[in-house]
Amino acid sequence: MKLLIIEDERDLNLSLTKLLKTQSYSVDSAFDGEEGMDFIAVSDYDVIILDVMMPKMDGFTFIQELRQSGSKVPVLMLTAKDTVEDKITGLDLGADDYLVKPFEFGELLARLRAMLRRDNREVLTSNIQLGPVIIDFAGCRVSKNGQAIELTAKEYEVLEFLARNPGVVMSHDKIREHVWDYDYEGDSNIIDVLIKNIRRKLDESSKESLIQTKRGLGYVIHK
């Protein structure tokens, strides 16, 4: 899952980024609304964590422009103001949830999980079954024929991304943008290596691969 944090309090921004990465989220960070707009112009996100009071472009203006552009990405607004008027304004402009500072990191994680479940219209339960393979989204676990399959964090993220978008061919760039941070500059063939490892762990030699290759286009999982 890929998140964008737009928060001008540098210490809070960096702390949230570090903590969320420990939970296997891919995270990009912006420090004002205008910089946030630059990020969403070049990358897709599963959730945006958005502060209200920021320089250059505040959170209310940001979400207003975001929704006017047609984006439906879930937005969790952060604010130091615990007033009904602020909550109503944010929700009316298109925010999906509201969290008042200071907050516990565990509560933030719970809100994120709830938003991701609501946003995933293709997967209404906490898991999906693809033949003998079951992916438990809530627990980030994979099993096959009842036996646990050990995947690395990045292998799981690639598999989950494809499974949450059944029938959609995902290019190398789309997968890379979703699984890694914006400034990732790693090995150009890392996606192919991860797919190869996932197939080795999940596929039966006598059957068609769970992840299909569309030559020149990318990879896809069909239900």
Solvent accessible surface area in square Angstrom, and as a share of the most:
residue,aa,sasa,rsa
1,M,23,0.10
2,K,1,0.01
3,L,0,0.00
4,L,0,0.00
5,I,0,0.00
6,I,0,0.00
7,E,0,0.00
8,D,53,0.27
9,E,89,0.40
10,R,138,0.50
11,D,117,0.61
12,L,43,0.21
13,N,0,0.00
14,L,91,0.45
15,S,55,0.35
16,L,5,0.03
17,T,17,0.10
18,K,145,0.62
19,L,74,0.37
20,L,0,0.00
21,K,90,0.38
22,T,92,0.53
23,Q,87,0.39
24,S,52,0.34
25,Y,29,0.11
26,S,4,0.02
27,V,4,0.02
28,D,7,0.04
29,S,26,0.17
30,A,0,0.00
31,F,42,0.18
32,D,15,0.08
33,G,0,0.00
34,E,85,0.38
35,E,59,0.26
36,G,0,0.00
37,M,39,0.18
38,D,96,0.50
39,F,30,0.13
40,I,42,0.22
41,A,83,0.64
42,V,79,0.45
43,S,8,0.05
44,D,84,0.44
45,Y,22,0.08
46,D,29,0.15
47,V,0,0.00
48,I,1,0.00
49,I,0,0.00
50,L,0,0.00
51,D,5,0.02
52,V,2,0.01
53,M,114,0.51
54,M,19,0.09
55,P,70,0.44
56,K,153,0.65
57,M,27,0.12
58,D,51,0.26
59,G,0,0.00
60,F,41,0.17
61,T,53,0.31
62,F,0,0.00
63,I,0,0.00
64,Q,80,0.36
65,E,74,0.33
66,L,3,0.01
67,R,58,0.21
68,Q,135,0.60
69,S,87,0.56
70,G,52,0.50
71,S,36,0.23
72,K,181,0.77
73,V,23,0.13
74,P,7,0.05
75,V,0,0.00
76,L,0,0.00
77,M,0,0.00
78,L,0,0.00
79,T,1,0.01
80,A,79,0.61
81,K,95,0.40
82,D,95,0.49
83,T,57,0.33
84,V,101,0.58
85,E,121,0.54
86,D,23,0.12
87,K,70,0.30
88,I,91,0.46
89,T,53,0.31
90,G,0,0.00
91,L,86,0.43
92,D,114,0.59
93,L,46,0.23
94,G,23,0.23
95,A,9,0.07
96,D,65,0.33
97,D,31,0.16
98,Y,19,0.07
99,L,4,0.02
100,V,41,0.24
101,K,31,0.13
102,P,136,0.85
103,F,39,0.16
104,E,131,0.59
105,F,45,0.19
106,G,46,0.44
107,E,69,0.31
108,L,0,0.00
109,L,19,0.10
110,A,46,0.36
111,R,65,0.24
112,L,0,0.00
113,R,109,0.40
114,A,28,0.21
115,M,2,0.01
116,L,20,0.10
117,R,140,0.51
118,R,112,0.41
119,D,63,0.33
120,N,18,0.09
121,R,176,0.64
122,E,105,0.47
123,V,9,0.05
124,L,153,0.76
125,T,92,0.54
126,S,48,0.31
127,N,64,0.33
128,I,17,0.08
129,Q,116,0.52
130,L,10,0.05
131,G,54,0.52
132,P,54,0.34
133,V,4,0.03
134,I,65,0.33
135,I,0,0.00
136,D,29,0.15
137,F,16,0.07
138,A,69,0.53
139,G,27,0.26
140,C,74,0.44
141,R,152,0.56
142,V,7,0.04
143,S,27,0.17
144,K,23,0.10
145,N,105,0.54
146,G,68,0.65
147,Q,127,0.56
148,A,82,0.64
149,I,34,0.17
150,E,139,0.62
151,L,33,0.16
152,T,73,0.43
153,A,59,0.46
154,K,64,0.27
155,E,5,0.02
156,Y,19,0.07
157,E,11,0.05
158,V,0,0.00
159,L,0,0.00
160,E,10,0.05
161,F,21,0.09
162,L,1,0.01
163,A,0,0.00
164,R,39,0.14
165,N,43,0.22
166,P,26,0.17
167,G,42,0.40
168,V,74,0.42
169,V,57,0.33
170,M,19,0.08
171,S,39,0.25
172,H,60,0.27
173,D,85,0.44
174,K,89,0.38
175,I,0,0.00
176,R,53,0.19
177,E,61,0.27
178,H,16,0.07
179,V,0,0.00
180,W,26,0.09
181,D,33,0.17
182,Y,124,0.47
183,D,109,0.56
184,Y,64,0.24
185,E,164,0.73
186,G,38,0.37
187,D,89,0.46
188,S,90,0.58
189,N,70,0.36
190,I,40,0.20
191,I,0,0.00
192,D,59,0.30
193,V,62,0.36
194,L,14,0.07
195,I,1,0.01
196,K,144,0.61
197,N,38,0.19
198,I,1,0.00
199,R,64,0.23
200,R,165,0.60
201,K,58,0.24
202,L,5,0.02
203,D,41,0.21
204,E,62,0.28
205,S,126,0.81
206,S,103,0.66
207,K,137,0.58
208,E,143,0.64
209,S,30,0.19
210,L,33,0.17
211,I,1,0.00
212,Q,43,0.19
213,T,67,0.39
214,K,79,0.33
215,R,220,0.80
216,G,82,0.79
217,L,117,0.58
218,G,5,0.05
219,Y,16,0.06
220,V,0,0.00
221,I,1,0.00
222,H,97,0.43
223,K,152,0.65
